């Protein structure tokens, strides 16, 4: 029998509700890097796309148009972001000399993700090993849990659509992707801030 390698297991990792809650709460107190992590989870986008988000890519109406590089597998295109994501973006300092939402030194975007992740992990010593890419996989899984149809969720995360559907279906899915991200944000909110629905009965 073929043994499952640690790397194979890592590629299947998603965060459970307790882990999502722990990461989110720690991220709220971790400045720019914490904001970056929360936005990765709220959008389901690749870590590089979130890190290189530019102010000019976001319209006044809150639509993020993700640039696509040559020979890239594909992106989610344009996404109307939920209020939770826009609040995080608007809270970031904006510099006239730097075009990035998560600004670094000079005119570049914030670097040193590995070192920042290591410092962040120190806040969660009991949490099993996880990667930033796990947030993307978690977001995709949460969309299914929130009732988002698979073909919509796949478009949200920017997976390439192949075959006849890719050739003939030219619909933008803008509204559908907006609804999917809103559903994702709503589910994350219930996970991070669960409400107590137990009502005490009077004697």
N, C-alpha and C positions, 0 to 999 in steps of 0.2 A: 504494500500500500504506500502511496505517495504521502510523505509527511508535509504538513503545511509549514512553510517557512515563516519566520517572524515578519518579513517584508510583505508576504502575501496577506497575513492577518492585518497588517497596518493599512493596507489598501482598502480593506473592508470596514475600517473603523468609523463609527458614527458615535456622537456623544449622546448619552441618555439624558433624561430630564434633569437629574441631579447635577450632572456634569455641565449641562447647558447653563443651569442656574448659577453654579459656582464660577464658571468662566465669565458669565455676563456681569455678575456682581463685582468680581475682581476687576474686570475691564472698566467698569464705571469709575473706578478710582485710579486708573492708570493712564490718564492724559491722552495724548495723541495715539499711542500704540493701542490703548484700550478701545478708543473710538474706531480705529482701523479694524480690530478684531470683530467688534459688534457689527460693523458695516459688511464685513465678509459674510457673516451669518445672515444678516437681513437681506442681502442681495443674491447670495449663492454664486458670486462671480469668482473667477480665478484671482489668486492673491496678488498677482502682478497687475491685473486690471484695476483692482481697488487701490493698490499702492500708487499707481500712476494716474489716478483720476485727476482731471484738471477742471478748474472752475469754468472754463469756456465750454466744457463738454456737457454742462448742466444748464438747461434752459430755465428761464424765470418760472415756468410752470412745473418745474421739478422733474423734467425728463432728462435722463442721462443717456447720451449717445456714446457708446463705447467704440473707440477707434479700433480698426482691424488692421493688423500688419500683413505684409505680403506673405503668402504661403501659410497663413495661420489656419488652424483647424476650423475656426469659426467663433463668433461672439454672439451675445444675446441681442446685438443691435441696439435699439433704443428702448429704454425701460422707464416707465413712469414710476418713480420711487414712492414708497409709502411715507407717511408723515414721520414715523420713527427714524427712518434713514435720513430724511431731509433735516431733521432736528440735529442729528449728529454732525452732518456736513456743515450746517450753518453755524455750529458752535466752534468750528475750527478757525484759528486766526488766518486772516487773509493779508498777503503781502503783495505790494505793487510789483516787486521785483521777482516774484516767484509764482508760476502758473498753477502749481499743484495744490490740491486740497490738503494733502498730508505733506506739507513743505519740509524740505531738508535744508541743508546749508546751501548758500548761494541761490542758484536758480533751479536746483534739482529737487527730487522728491526724497522723502525720508529713507535712509538706508539703515543697514545694520539690523535687519529683521531677526536674524538668528540670535544675536546678543540680547535683543529686547525680549524675544520669546523666552530665552533662558531665565532672564530676570523675572518675567511674568510667571513662569512655572514655579519659581521659588515661593510664590504666594499660595500655591496649591500643591503642597508637598504630598498629599495623599491621593492625588489624581493620577491614574495610569497615563503612560506616555500618549501624547496626542500631537497632531500636526495642524498647522493652519489649514491645510487642504481638507482636513477632516470637517471643518466648518462648512465647506462647500458641499461635501457629501451629506452632512447632517441637514443642511438647508433643503437639498433635493428630497431627502427622505421625509422631512417635515411637510413639504408641499403635498406629498401623497397622503400623508396623515390628515392634512387639512382639507382633503377632498379635491385637490387640483388634478385634472386629468393628466396622464403621463405625457401625452404629446405636447401639452402646454408647458409642463414643468421642464421638459427637455429643452424647449426653446428658451425658457427663462435662463437656464444655466449655460446656454450657448453651445449645446452639443450639436454636432452636424446632423442634419436630417438627410438621409440618403434615399436612393431609389426613385420610384415614380413620384412619390409625394414631394420630394425636393424639386423635381422638374416642373410639376404642374401646379402645385399649391403655392401661389404667390401672395397670399394673404399676409399682412404684416403682424397680425396677432397682438397688436398694441394693447387693446382693451383687455384681452384675455390674460396677457402677461401682467398687466397692472393689477387685475383682480387676484392673480396668483401671488404676487408679492404682498398685497394687502392681507391675504389669507395667511401667508407665512408670518408676517409681522404680528398679526392677531394671535396666532398660536404661540409664538415666542413670548408674547406678553403674558399669556395665561400660564406659561411654564415658569417664567421669571418671577411673576407676581401672582401666585395662585390665590384664589379667593376661597374662603371657608364657607361652604354651602350648608354646613350643619346648623340647624336651628334648634336651640334648646327648648324642650317642651316644658310648659308650665305644669307644676304639680296641682 
